[in-house]
Amino acid sequence: MLGSKALFFAALWAVAVTETVRLWPGLAPGDPPAGTIGPEVVENGMMMNVTVPEYEPFLNLSGHGSGIVIAPGGGYMALAIYKEGTDVAKWLNSIGFHAFVLKYRVPVRQQVPTLPGNWAPLQDAQRAMGIIRSKAAEYHLNASRLGFLGFSAGSHLTAHISTTGWGKRIYNKTIPADDEPCRPSFSVLNYPWHCTTPNQSAISDELLPGIGPTQPPAFFSQAMNDPAAPCENSLLFMTEMKKRNAPLSELHLWPDGGHGYGLCQNLPKTHEVCTWPQRAELWFRSNGWIQ
């Protein structure tokens, strides 16, 4: 569990943190037998060994029904569950969104020839989008305004479910929620990682076929001095979107900031990159996802 049932008030919004929702009733599809992967632990803010994927809702009781699923980063080996998860949910609540922190499976599972790369996180993302949309009435959510936001590997997951990963479920459908669409209404990619070929000359073959008019609009934020995820991930992605007549989107490249800046919890707020939340909020408002 990421948290227990609670109610709190902050500034002028009211937020309900409800019980987490487990994505799969038993063993997640394709996973090894229970106990094969070590116990789930959180060390230095990083959650490791996730075998029970779930999401935690942070519901804005005074918002306008829009929501965002949050995918923390961690190289598909762990999850920065606070810095890029619950902290981000509270920020999104403060500007009018429901937020859903996704605890997807890590570390990376063994590749399956019939499935795309990093198939376990994508299964979890698809299932979470379907369940959340199926609970739209319960959450007071407008299911047509449900976005997906990620950091680092979570941004790769965001790119995946926004391009080639939403057309067909990559697991056997077993519940009515699996018939709900899993395409995000919009996407936010912070320092996207592994979206290009190894030499950063083109977008990966895994994602490229899904870039075009049917993908959701996107917001990119990345530092030019990112040592872990070269800024070509954002530049080339946006270039392909323009070539392929994808929905109008927004790209911010910052001169400084490195990798993993999150909400600038550990950076001086004088860094220009620390304005990305304000730029994203303006983008949300200009597109009508919040008022």
Residue frames as qw, qx, qy, qz and C-alpha x, y, z in Angstrom:
[[0.000, 0.887, 0.462, 0.000, 0.00, 0.00, 0.00],
 [0.395, 0.429, -0.031, 0.812, 1.20, 3.48, -0.83],
 [0.112, -0.204, 0.331, -0.914, -1.01, 5.07, 1.81],
 [0.017, -0.399, -0.886, 0.235, -4.13, 4.59, 3.89],
 [0.019, -0.744, -0.557, -0.368, -7.49, 6.28, 3.76],
 [0.328, -0.390, -0.270, 0.817, -7.24, 9.93, 4.71],
 [0.168, 0.852, 0.407, 0.284, -8.78, 13.32, 4.17],
 [0.449, -0.430, -0.098, 0.777, -6.87, 16.53, 4.23],
 [0.258, 0.927, 0.271, 0.020, -7.21, 20.14, 3.14],
 [0.553, -0.252, 0.175, 0.775, -4.53, 22.25, 1.56],
 [0.035, -0.057, 0.255, 0.965, -4.80, 25.82, 0.29],
 [0.513, 0.175, 0.105, -0.834, -8.20, 26.16, -1.39],
 [0.669, 0.129, -0.609, -0.406, -8.66, 22.59, -2.60],
 [0.720, -0.322, 0.499, -0.360, -9.87, 19.49, -0.81],
 [0.463, 0.416, -0.761, -0.183, -8.21, 16.15, -1.53],
 [0.882, -0.243, 0.272, -0.300, -9.31, 12.64, -0.68],
 [0.180, 0.481, -0.854, -0.086, -6.58, 9.98, -0.64],
 [0.886, -0.078, 0.055, -0.453, -8.50, 6.73, -1.06],
 [0.781, -0.282, 0.553, 0.065, -7.45, 3.11, -0.78],
 [0.025, 0.470, -0.723, -0.506, -5.10, 1.76, -3.41],
 [0.856, 0.303, 0.101, -0.408, -6.58, -0.35, -6.20],
 [0.520, -0.300, 0.757, 0.258, -4.86, -3.61, -7.07],
 [0.405, 0.464, -0.435, -0.657, -4.63, -4.18, -10.84],
 [0.589, 0.137, -0.759, -0.239, -4.62, -7.97, -10.94],
 [0.775, -0.470, 0.012, -0.421, -6.53, -10.25, -8.51],
 [0.931, -0.281, 0.148, 0.179, -3.72, -12.80, -8.30],
 [0.587, -0.294, 0.397, 0.641, -0.35, -13.18, -9.96],
 [0.305, 0.728, -0.135, -0.600, 0.10, -10.53, -12.66],
 [0.894, 0.428, 0.112, -0.073, 0.10, -12.00, -16.18],
 [0.711, 0.584, -0.285, 0.268, 3.41, -13.46, -17.24],
 [0.211, -0.779, 0.480, -0.343, 5.05, -12.95, -13.86],
 [0.448, 0.223, -0.846, 0.182, 7.21, -15.65, -12.23],
 [0.606, -0.483, -0.632, 0.007, 5.88, -17.57, -9.22],
 [0.370, -0.880, 0.024, -0.298, 5.38, -15.62, -5.99],
 [0.731, -0.616, 0.232, 0.183, 8.62, -15.27, -4.03],
 [0.804, 0.308, 0.169, 0.481, 10.85, -15.37, -7.11],
 [0.231, 0.664, -0.057, 0.709, 11.37, -11.61, -6.96],
 [0.352, -0.041, -0.618, 0.702, 12.55, -10.28, -3.60],
 [0.125, -0.694, -0.634, 0.318, 10.28, -8.52, -1.09],
 [0.164, 0.801, 0.247, 0.520, 8.92, -5.10, -1.98],
 [0.525, -0.520, -0.254, 0.624, 10.92, -2.44, -0.16],
 [0.207, 0.935, 0.087, 0.274, 11.44, 1.32, -0.25],
 [0.695, -0.383, -0.018, 0.608, 14.99, 2.55, 0.27],
 [0.250, -0.341, 0.155, 0.893, 16.05, 6.18, -0.11],
 [0.415, 0.494, 0.081, -0.760, 12.75, 7.00, -1.78],
 [0.407, 0.318, -0.700, -0.492, 13.04, 4.19, -4.34],
 [0.822, -0.035, 0.388, -0.416, 10.48, 1.39, -4.37],
 [0.195, 0.443, -0.838, -0.252, 11.92, -1.95, -5.50],
 [0.014, -0.013, -1.000, 0.004, 10.69, -5.45, -6.30],
 [0.533, 0.170, 0.200, -0.805, 7.12, -4.59, -7.23],
 [0.025, -0.045, -0.969, -0.243, 5.09, -7.73, -7.87],
 [0.064, 0.636, 0.745, -0.191, 1.66, -6.41, -6.83],
 [0.140, 0.177, 0.243, 0.943, 1.00, -3.52, -9.21],
 [0.085, -0.728, -0.649, 0.202, -1.64, -1.03, -8.11],
 [0.175, 0.498, 0.093, 0.844, -2.54, 2.63, -8.23],
 [0.226, -0.473, -0.579, 0.624, -3.34, 5.12, -5.50],
 [0.096, 0.742, 0.444, 0.493, -6.04, 7.72, -6.20],
 [0.207, -0.319, -0.291, 0.878, -5.62, 11.31, -5.01],
 [0.110, 0.654, 0.670, 0.333, -9.04, 12.78, -5.74],
 [0.072, 0.034, -0.088, 0.993, -9.57, 16.52, -5.99],
 [0.048, 0.547, 0.801, -0.240, -12.97, 17.14, -4.43],
 [0.141, 0.799, 0.224, -0.539, -13.26, 20.66, -5.83],
 [0.214, -0.303, 0.603, 0.706, -11.84, 20.15, -9.33],
 [0.556, 0.423, -0.116, -0.706, -13.47, 19.82, -12.74],
 [0.923, 0.134, 0.278, -0.231, -13.20, 16.08, -13.33],
 [0.638, 0.638, -0.430, 0.031, -9.92, 15.83, -15.24],
 [0.830, -0.484, 0.274, 0.041, -7.34, 13.27, -14.15],
 [0.423, 0.707, -0.566, 0.008, -3.75, 12.20, -14.74],
 [0.973, -0.199, -0.028, 0.113, -2.05, 8.85, -14.20],
 [0.051, -0.881, 0.469, -0.033, 1.51, 9.31, -12.90],
 [0.970, 0.095, -0.138, 0.175, 4.31, 6.90, -13.81],
 [0.394, -0.839, 0.338, 0.162, 7.42, 7.46, -11.66],
 [0.605, 0.634, -0.482, 0.015, 10.86, 6.82, -13.14],
 [0.648, -0.549, 0.521, -0.084, 13.63, 4.50, -12.04],
 [0.141, 0.520, -0.783, -0.310, 15.09, 2.87, -15.14],
 [0.840, -0.018, -0.373, -0.394, 12.47, 0.08, -15.04],
 [0.545, 0.123, -0.746, 0.363, 14.45, -1.22, -12.06],
 [0.210, -0.388, -0.639, 0.630, 12.79, 0.77, -9.25],
 [0.011, -0.779, -0.473, -0.413, 10.25, 3.58, -8.78],
 [0.187, 0.116, -0.302, 0.928, 10.95, 7.08, -7.42],
 [0.202, -0.558, -0.797, -0.111, 7.62, 6.75, -5.67],
 [0.215, -0.750, -0.382, 0.495, 7.68, 9.99, -3.66],
 [0.195, -0.470, 0.238, 0.827, 9.76, 12.45, -5.70],
 [0.185, 0.132, -0.606, -0.763, 8.10, 11.50, -9.00],
 [0.259, -0.347, -0.885, -0.169, 4.92, 10.00, -7.59],
 [0.269, -0.700, -0.628, 0.207, 3.03, 11.19, -4.54],
 [0.215, -0.485, -0.050, 0.846, 4.68, 14.64, -4.54],
 [0.022, -0.013, -0.557, -0.830, 3.53, 15.10, -8.12],
 [0.199, -0.533, -0.802, -0.181, 0.02, 13.93, -7.26],
 [0.237, -0.683, -0.443, 0.531, -0.28, 16.65, -4.62],
 [0.092, -0.331, 0.247, 0.906, 0.89, 19.29, -7.10],
 [0.113, -0.222, -0.738, -0.627, -1.65, 18.10, -9.67],
 [0.223, -0.638, -0.720, 0.158, -4.38, 18.21, -7.03],
 [0.211, -0.562, -0.210, 0.772, -3.42, 21.80, -6.27],
 [0.084, 0.259, -0.371, -0.888, -4.13, 22.89, -9.86],
 [0.636, 0.185, 0.065, -0.746, -7.42, 21.01, -10.21],
 [0.600, 0.243, -0.706, -0.287, -6.66, 17.43, -11.29],
 [0.927, -0.286, 0.193, -0.144, -7.47, 14.05, -9.87],
 [0.239, 0.661, -0.711, -0.027, -4.18, 12.12, -9.76],
 [0.982, -0.108, 0.059, -0.144, -3.48, 8.39, -9.78],
 [0.096, -0.718, 0.687, 0.055, 0.02, 7.22, -8.81],
 [0.929, 0.214, -0.237, -0.186, 0.81, 4.04, -10.73],
 [0.457, -0.564, 0.688, -0.011, 2.95, 1.43, -9.01],
 [0.842, 0.411, -0.253, -0.242, 3.95, -0.67, -12.01],
 [0.966, -0.198, 0.093, 0.139, 6.06, -3.81, -11.98],
 [0.310, 0.779, -0.515, 0.180, 9.83, -3.50, -11.54],
 [0.155, -0.550, 0.519, 0.635, 12.51, -4.70, -12.04],
 [0.546, 0.416, -0.427, -0.589, 12.22, -5.35, -15.77],
 [0.857, -0.015, 0.477, -0.193, 10.89, -8.83, -16.58],
 [0.452, -0.168, 0.748, 0.456, 12.47, -11.30, -18.99],
 [0.351, 0.358, -0.336, -0.798, 11.65, -10.48, -22.59],
 [0.631, 0.274, 0.709, -0.153, 8.86, -12.47, -24.26],
 [0.276, -0.031, 0.632, 0.724, 9.20, -12.84, -28.06],
 [0.040, 0.574, 0.727, 0.375, 5.50, -12.25, -28.69],
 [0.223, -0.885, -0.366, 0.183, 5.28, -9.10, -26.55],
 [0.301, 0.856, -0.114, 0.405, 6.80, -5.63, -26.87],
 [0.480, 0.217, -0.524, 0.669, 9.77, -4.56, -24.80],
 [0.056, -0.057, 0.522, -0.850, 9.04, -3.69, -21.17],
 [0.393, -0.316, -0.700, -0.506, 5.75, -5.52, -21.52],
 [0.381, -0.440, -0.739, 0.339, 4.95, -5.77, -17.79],
 [0.056, -0.363, -0.245, 0.897, 4.78, -1.98, -17.13],
 [0.264, 0.015, -0.450, -0.853, 2.73, -1.57, -20.32],
 [0.398, -0.366, -0.827, -0.158, 0.26, -4.25, -19.20],
 [0.277, -0.469, -0.586, 0.600, -0.06, -2.46, -15.86],
 [0.045, 0.249, -0.051, -0.966, -0.58, 0.92, -17.55],
 [0.332, -0.149, -0.660, -0.657, -3.24, -0.47, -19.90],
 [0.409, -0.441, -0.796, 0.072, -5.10, -2.18, -17.05],
 [0.206, -0.405, -0.416, 0.788, -4.90, 0.93, -14.82],
 [0.155, 0.089, -0.252, -0.951, -6.30, 3.22, -17.53],
 [0.417, -0.268, -0.735, -0.462, -9.19, 0.83, -18.06],
 [0.399, -0.458, -0.725, 0.324, -10.01, 0.43, -14.37],
 [0.111, -0.316, -0.231, 0.913, -9.82, 4.17, -13.69],
 [0.278, -0.016, -0.400, -0.873, -12.14, 4.92, -16.61],
 [0.448, -0.338, -0.798, -0.220, -14.54, 2.21, -15.44],
 [0.377, -0.526, -0.587, 0.488, -14.68, 3.98, -12.06],
 [0.157, 0.334, 0.149, 0.917, -15.31, 7.42, -13.57],
 [0.435, -0.662, -0.352, -0.499, -18.64, 7.87, -11.79],
 [0.748, -0.519, -0.320, 0.263, -17.16, 6.82, -8.45],
 [0.572, -0.185, -0.035, 0.798, -14.21, 9.19, -8.87],
 [0.176, 0.895, 0.240, -0.331, -16.27, 12.04, -10.36],
 [0.371, -0.378, 0.546, 0.649, -13.90, 11.80, -13.30],
 [0.623, 0.651, -0.059, -0.430, -14.48, 12.88, -16.89],
 [0.838, -0.091, 0.488, 0.225, -13.16, 9.77, -18.61],
 [0.643, 0.674, 0.193, 0.309, -12.47, 11.72, -21.80],
 [0.097, 0.891, -0.283, 0.342, -9.99, 13.93, -19.91],
 [0.844, -0.480, 0.221, 0.092, -7.63, 11.34, -18.44],
 [0.421, 0.800, -0.424, 0.052, -3.96, 11.99, -19.22],
 [0.944, -0.167, -0.074, 0.275, -0.72, 10.15, -18.54],
 [0.038, 0.928, -0.323, 0.182, 2.41, 11.77, -17.07],
 [0.956, -0.145, -0.080, 0.243, 5.80, 10.17, -16.63],
 [0.158, -0.892, 0.418, 0.069, 9.40, 10.76, -15.62],
 [0.128, -0.537, 0.819, 0.156, 12.43, 9.05, -17.19],
 [0.008, 0.034, 0.982, 0.188, 11.46, 5.37, -17.64],
 [0.241, 0.547, 0.678, -0.428, 7.94, 6.46, -16.69],
 [0.316, 0.653, -0.141, -0.674, 8.11, 8.82, -19.66],
 [0.112, 0.225, -0.876, -0.411, 9.09, 5.89, -21.87],
 [0.123, 0.349, 0.915, -0.161, 5.98, 4.15, -20.55],
 [0.271, 0.658, 0.279, -0.645, 4.00, 7.33, -21.27],
 [0.239, 0.504, -0.534, -0.635, 5.35, 7.39, -24.83],
 [0.011, -0.024, 0.983, 0.179, 4.58, 3.69, -25.25],
 [0.179, 0.500, 0.806, -0.261, 0.94, 3.86, -24.15],
 [0.232, 0.712, 0.111, -0.653, 0.47, 7.07, -26.16],
 [0.276, 0.528, -0.580, -0.555, 1.74, 5.61, -29.46],
 [0.512, 0.161, -0.790, -0.298, 1.87, 1.86, -30.17],
 [0.132, 0.026, -0.903, 0.408, 0.66, 0.72, -26.76],
 [0.377, 0.162, 0.450, -0.793, -3.01, 1.68, -26.69],
 [0.526, 0.179, -0.470, -0.686, -4.58, 0.04, -29.74],
 [0.834, -0.097, -0.498, -0.215, -4.80, -3.49, -28.36],
 [0.658, -0.631, 0.348, -0.219, -4.44, -4.99, -24.89],
 [0.459, 0.503, -0.731, 0.043, -1.31, -7.14, -24.58],
 [0.152, -0.100, 0.901, -0.394, -2.94, -9.45, -22.05],
 [0.194, -0.371, -0.862, -0.287, -6.10, -11.54, -22.03],
 [0.331, -0.355, 0.041, -0.873, -9.14, -9.45, -21.12],
 [0.330, -0.203, -0.900, 0.201, -10.82, -10.80, -18.00],
 [0.047, -0.552, -0.574, 0.603, -12.88, -7.92, -16.55],
 [0.312, 0.829, 0.456, 0.085, -15.28, -5.36, -18.09],
 [0.168, -0.895, 0.130, 0.393, -12.76, -2.56, -17.44],
 [0.511, -0.237, 0.613, 0.554, -10.52, -4.17, -20.06],
 [0.381, 0.589, 0.611, 0.367, -12.98, -2.97, -22.70],
 [0.055, -0.950, -0.124, 0.280, -12.48, 0.66, -21.68],
 [0.605, 0.716, -0.129, 0.324, -10.09, 2.63, -23.92],
 [0.731, -0.501, -0.043, 0.461, -6.56, 2.91, -22.58],
 [0.472, 0.484, 0.121, 0.727, -5.38, 5.72, -24.88],
 [0.268, -0.476, -0.343, 0.764, -4.48, 8.80, -22.80],
 [0.238, 0.896, 0.375, -0.016, -6.29, 12.02, -23.62],
 [0.231, 0.911, -0.275, 0.204, -2.97, 13.88, -23.37],
 [0.902, -0.090, -0.204, 0.369, 0.60, 13.06, -22.38],
 [0.139, -0.943, 0.284, -0.105, 3.33, 14.72, -20.32],
 [0.926, 0.111, -0.161, 0.323, 6.88, 13.45, -20.80],
 [0.261, -0.918, 0.297, -0.032, 9.56, 14.64, -18.39],
 [0.080, -0.657, 0.735, 0.147, 13.12, 13.73, -19.39],
 [0.947, 0.180, 0.050, -0.262, 12.00, 10.79, -21.57],
 [0.331, -0.558, 0.755, 0.098, 14.46, 7.88, -21.66],
 [0.355, -0.071, 0.904, 0.226, 15.18, 5.18, -24.25],
 [0.564, 0.627, 0.364, -0.395, 12.76, 6.56, -26.82],
 [0.414, 0.768, -0.377, -0.312, 15.44, 6.66, -29.54],
 [0.913, 0.266, -0.264, 0.159, 17.78, 4.27, -31.29],
 [0.777, -0.438, -0.103, 0.440, 21.03, 3.64, -29.35],
 [0.507, 0.060, 0.119, 0.852, 22.90, 6.32, -31.32],
 [0.043, 0.658, 0.372, -0.654, 20.12, 8.90, -30.76],
 [0.070, -0.141, 0.527, 0.835, 19.63, 9.33, -34.52],
 [0.432, -0.212, -0.555, -0.679, 15.96, 8.35, -34.72],
 [0.658, -0.260, 0.335, -0.623, 12.93, 7.38, -32.65],
 [0.302, -0.195, 0.933, -0.032, 12.90, 3.68, -31.80],
 [0.322, -0.049, -0.772, -0.545, 11.05, 1.24, -34.05],
 [0.149, -0.354, -0.870, 0.307, 8.96, 0.30, -31.02],
 [0.051, 0.603, 0.421, -0.676, 7.36, 3.76, -30.80],
 [0.016, -0.263, 0.401, 0.877, 7.67, 5.24, -34.30],
 [0.069, -0.297, -0.824, -0.477, 4.69, 3.45, -35.94],
 [0.184, -0.680, -0.690, 0.165, 2.31, 4.99, -33.39],
 [0.156, -0.462, -0.065, 0.871, 3.39, 8.60, -33.89],
 [0.043, 0.265, 0.622, 0.735, 0.82, 10.50, -35.91],
 [0.317, -0.358, -0.180, -0.860, -2.68, 11.99, -35.94],
 [0.717, -0.420, -0.486, -0.270, -4.20, 9.37, -33.63],
 [0.563, -0.122, -0.556, 0.599, -1.79, 9.89, -30.74],
 [0.259, -0.876, -0.380, 0.148, -2.69, 12.33, -27.94],
 [0.206, 0.875, -0.171, 0.404, -1.15, 15.81, -27.74],
 [0.825, -0.230, -0.289, 0.427, 2.02, 15.92, -25.67],
 [0.141, -0.956, 0.197, -0.165, 4.07, 18.21, -23.43],
 [0.865, 0.118, -0.259, 0.414, 7.83, 17.59, -23.23],
 [0.243, -0.929, 0.243, -0.140, 10.32, 18.90, -20.66],
 [0.935, -0.043, -0.026, 0.350, 14.00, 17.99, -20.70],
 [0.275, -0.869, 0.259, 0.320, 17.37, 19.50, -19.83],
 [0.657, 0.693, -0.296, -0.020, 20.03, 19.78, -22.52],
 [0.117, 0.602, -0.746, 0.259, 22.68, 18.60, -20.06],
 [0.890, -0.210, 0.195, -0.354, 20.77, 15.44, -19.10],
 [0.013, -0.567, 0.818, 0.093, 23.51, 12.79, -18.66],
 [0.436, 0.008, 0.884, -0.169, 21.15, 9.80, -18.53],
 [0.484, 0.594, 0.642, 0.021, 18.57, 10.58, -21.21],
 [0.290, -0.075, 0.309, 0.903, 19.91, 12.73, -24.05],
 [0.302, 0.483, 0.255, -0.781, 17.63, 15.57, -25.05],
 [0.230, 0.171, -0.716, -0.636, 17.34, 13.96, -28.51],
 [0.032, 0.320, 0.937, -0.135, 14.62, 11.81, -26.93],
 [0.184, 0.690, 0.451, -0.534, 12.37, 14.88, -26.82],
 [0.120, 0.576, -0.340, -0.734, 13.73, 16.64, -29.91],
 [0.081, 0.109, -0.873, -0.469, 13.38, 13.69, -32.25],
 [0.107, 0.449, 0.866, -0.193, 10.01, 12.73, -30.82],
 [0.197, 0.714, 0.262, -0.618, 8.64, 16.22, -31.43],
 [0.101, 0.458, -0.564, -0.680, 10.21, 16.33, -34.90],
 [0.005, -0.120, -0.955, -0.271, 8.48, 13.08, -35.86],
 [0.148, 0.597, 0.683, -0.395, 5.21, 14.35, -34.46],
 [0.196, 0.665, -0.074, -0.717, 5.44, 17.43, -36.68],
 [0.074, 0.276, -0.787, -0.547, 6.34, 15.34, -39.76],
 [0.095, -0.208, -0.963, -0.145, 3.47, 12.95, -39.18],
 [0.328, -0.414, -0.275, -0.803, 0.76, 15.52, -38.44],
 [0.405, -0.348, -0.767, 0.356, 0.35, 14.57, -34.80],
 [0.216, -0.891, -0.392, -0.073, -1.75, 16.87, -32.59],
 [0.189, 0.779, -0.226, 0.554, -0.16, 20.22, -31.80],
 [0.808, -0.425, -0.305, 0.272, 2.16, 19.77, -28.82],
 [0.103, -0.954, 0.200, -0.196, 4.70, 21.66, -26.73],
 [0.868, 0.056, -0.245, 0.428, 8.44, 21.16, -26.13],
 [0.231, -0.942, 0.209, -0.126, 10.65, 22.81, -23.49],
 [0.838, 0.148, -0.265, 0.453, 14.41, 22.28, -23.55],
 [0.395, -0.918, 0.042, 0.003, 16.27, 23.75, -20.60],
 [0.419, 0.731, -0.487, 0.230, 19.98, 24.65, -20.58],
 [0.095, 0.354, -0.802, 0.472, 20.51, 23.12, -17.14],
 [0.741, -0.254, 0.130, -0.608, 18.80, 20.69, -14.81],
 [0.070, -0.334, 0.939, -0.044, 20.36, 17.30, -15.45],
 [0.513, -0.159, -0.772, -0.339, 18.29, 14.17, -15.01],
 [0.480, -0.398, -0.755, 0.204, 15.69, 13.42, -12.37],
 [0.046, 0.210, -0.226, 0.950, 14.80, 16.96, -11.35],
 [0.133, -0.504, -0.833, 0.185, 11.19, 16.03, -10.56],
 [0.081, -0.912, -0.362, -0.174, 9.47, 19.07, -9.09],
 [0.312, 0.649, -0.318, 0.616, 12.88, 20.56, -8.24],
 [0.742, -0.647, -0.167, -0.059, 12.68, 19.21, -4.69],
 [0.773, -0.411, 0.101, 0.472, 16.49, 19.14, -4.62],
 [0.493, 0.346, 0.229, 0.764, 17.30, 22.04, -6.93],
 [0.069, -0.372, -0.215, 0.900, 17.37, 25.78, -6.25],
 [0.388, 0.693, 0.589, -0.153, 14.15, 27.26, -7.58],
 [0.075, 0.777, -0.224, -0.584, 16.26, 29.78, -9.52],
 [0.307, -0.099, 0.825, 0.464, 16.95, 27.09, -12.13],
 [0.421, 0.203, -0.290, -0.835, 14.90, 27.77, -15.25],
 [0.365, -0.055, -0.901, -0.227, 13.93, 24.10, -15.42],
 [0.042, -0.263, -0.791, 0.551, 12.00, 24.61, -12.17],
 [0.379, 0.277, 0.056, -0.881, 9.38, 26.58, -14.12],
 [0.199, -0.005, -0.871, -0.450, 8.24, 23.47, -15.97],
 [0.012, 0.442, 0.860, -0.253, 5.23, 22.89, -13.68],
 [0.182, 0.611, 0.213, -0.740, 3.98, 26.42, -14.37],
 [0.230, 0.343, -0.589, -0.695, 4.48, 25.93, -18.12],
 [0.110, -0.159, -0.969, -0.153, 2.64, 22.62, -17.95],
 [0.102, 0.534, 0.658, -0.521, -0.21, 24.21, -15.99],
 [0.253, 0.536, -0.127, -0.796, -0.56, 26.89, -18.66],
 [0.218, 0.161, -0.826, -0.494, -0.63, 24.16, -21.32],
 [0.009, -0.333, -0.927, 0.172, -3.30, 22.25, -19.40],
 [0.167, 0.605, 0.422, -0.654, -5.44, 25.36, -19.08],
 [0.228, 0.471, -0.367, -0.769, -5.01, 26.51, -22.67],
 [0.252, 0.039, -0.885, -0.389, -6.20, 23.08, -23.86],
 [0.616, -0.300, -0.135, -0.716, -9.21, 23.08, -21.51],
 [0.644, -0.088, -0.751, 0.113, -8.23, 20.12, -19.33],
 [0.333, -0.513, -0.564, 0.555, -8.46, 22.34, -16.26],
 [0.072, 0.859, 0.334, 0.383, -10.02, 25.78, -15.82]]
